Amino acid sequence: MNSQILRQIWSLVEQTQSSTLLKLSDTDLVKQLLMQLDSQQALSCEEINSVNSYLFSRTNLIRDLAIARLT
């Protein structure tokens, strides 16, 4: 996964409403962010797998950031 994709991922996390990030299950959260990313930039199967794994490993961080934005 390249740095451009990483920047896009975290930009999407910041753009997505905190309430949305907090109410989704881990699977749905990853799926939504992956679909948004794929709509901005066509991803190869390898990139999709990498992003999927990366997002699953960062769901707690994503939720922590969402909670911090609410306060």
N, C-alpha and C positions, 0 to 999 in steps of 0.2 A: 504494500500500500504506500502510495507516495504522499508527500507533504501537502499537495493540493487537496487531495481527498480528505486528509485529516483536518485541514482548515475548514473545508466545506461541512464536515460532520459537526464540528464544534460551533460553526456559524448557525447551522440548522438547530442545534440544541438551544442556542441563545434566542433564536427567532420563534421557537415553539413556545406557546403559552405554558407557564409553570403548572397550571392546573391540569393541562393535558398530559404533561410528562408524569405527573404524580398519580393520575387516575388509571393509567394503562398498566396492564401486567407487563412483566419483563419481555415476554414474547411479542406482545402487541407494540410495545415501545420500540423495540428493535425493528420490527416490521415497518412501522410508520416512518421512522427516520431513514431506513434503507430505501423505502419507496420514494420519499422526498428527494433523497440524494440521487437515486437513479433517474428521476424525472429531470434533474438539473444537468446530469452528465451520464451518458451511457456507460455502464460498467460491464466489464467482462465477467465471466463466471468466477474466475479466480479472485477478482476484486470484490465481488459480491460475498464470496465466502470469507475473505479477509475482513471486510467491513462488518459482516455479521458476527464473527468471532470477537472482533474488537469491541463492538457495541455491547455484546453480552457481558464482556469482562468489565465494562465501564458503567453498567446500569446504576450501581450505587452512587457513583460520582455524579452521574447525570441527575439523579434524584436529589442529591445533596445541593447541587447548584440550583435546582428548581426551588427547593425550600428556602435557600438563601435569598433568592430573588423575591420571594413572597414577603419577607420581613423588611 
